[in-house]
Amino acid sequence: MLLNGKALISVSVLGEGEGSDLAWVVQEELKEWFGEKVAAWKHLRTDLIKEALPTQEETNLLGFREIGGVFVCGDHAMCASIEGAISSGKFTAEAIFAIS
Ligand SMILES: Cc1cc2nc3c(=O)[nH]c(=O)nc-3n(C[C@H](O)[C@H](O)[C@H](O)COP(=O)(O)OP(=O)(O)OC[C@H]3O[C@@H](n4cnc5c(N)ncnc54)[C@H](O)[C@@H]3O)c2cc1C
């Protein structure tokens, strides 16, 4: 959405970009996606949100966990994204239907 001819762009990244200028690194990567116009984008602020996303190491191939008959699904069981959460829910539903 444009407001006064300007757009607000939000970018989420994993990790803290230790030892680097995170805003610069992100802007450089965005240039690869959207081209040189990104150089004109102005960085407004960076918010560090600890434990905002599950670590990717926690994922498993099934896309869910079953603990004593209780099925647990969500982004933590696949990958930290909306798609991961939805896919995990789908796989969980399919597994429950398969044993019903
Ligand atoms: C800042 C940020 C930016 C993001 N940007 C993107 C993006 O651009 N694109 C993208 O694909 N993904 C993005 N994500 C990731 C995405 O939002 C999540 O991966 C996804 O929402 C996870 O869905 P979920 O249903 O697994 O978990 P959640 O959405 O976390 O839902 C879990 C729910 O369970 C509830 N809950 C927890 N404990 C209990 C309990 N004991 N009893 C009852 N309820 C409980 C919580 O309140 C919550 O409502 C972003 C995440 C963050 C934090």
The ligand as a Gaussian input file, in Angstrom:
#p B3LYP/6-31G(d) Opt

LIG

0 1
 C        7.972000     -11.006000      13.291000
 C        7.569000     -12.215000      12.475000
 C        7.470000     -12.098000      11.105000
 C        7.098000     -13.190000      10.333000
 N        6.999000     -13.049000       8.973000
 C        6.621000     -14.094000       8.240000
 C        6.472000     -13.966000       6.826000
 O        6.676000     -12.883000       6.239000
 N        6.098000     -15.057000       6.113000
 C        5.862000     -16.268000       6.700000
 O        5.520000     -17.239000       6.002000
 N        5.986000     -16.424000       8.039000
 C        6.351000     -15.374000       8.819000
 N        6.486000     -15.516000      10.171000
 C        6.305000     -16.861000      10.740000
 C        4.834000     -17.234000      10.883000
 O        4.113000     -16.150000      11.433000
 C        4.754000     -18.454000      11.838000
 O        5.663000     -19.452000      11.387000
 C        3.351000     -19.015000      11.893000
 O        2.429000     -18.016000      12.244000
 C        3.296000     -20.131000      12.897000
 O        1.965000     -20.624000      12.947000
 P        1.605000     -21.680000      14.036000
 O        0.129000     -21.893000      13.897000
 O        2.502000     -22.869000      13.951000
 O        1.971000     -21.000000      15.442000
 P        1.397000     -19.661000      16.061000
 O        0.904000     -18.728000      15.016000
 O        2.484000     -19.199000      16.994000
 O        0.128000     -20.154000      16.868000
 C        0.250000     -20.841000      18.087000
 C       -0.933000     -20.429000      18.942000
 O       -0.959000     -21.253000      20.109000
 C       -1.262000     -20.437000      21.212000
 N       -0.766000     -21.125000      22.393000
 C        0.503000     -21.267000      22.806000
 N        0.549000     -21.983000      23.940000
 C       -0.724000     -22.307000      24.236000
 C       -1.320000     -23.056000      25.300000
 N       -0.598000     -23.613000      26.265000
 N       -2.654000     -23.184000      25.287000
 C       -3.412000     -22.635000      24.313000
 N       -2.897000     -21.921000      23.271000
 C       -1.562000     -21.763000      23.258000
 C       -0.566000     -19.124000      20.934000
 O       -1.162000     -18.076000      21.658000
 C       -0.821000     -18.984000      19.420000
 O       -2.030000     -18.327000      19.134000
 C        6.823000     -14.439000      10.954000
 C        6.915000     -14.534000      12.352000
 C        7.276000     -13.452000      13.103000
 C        7.342000     -13.595000      14.611000

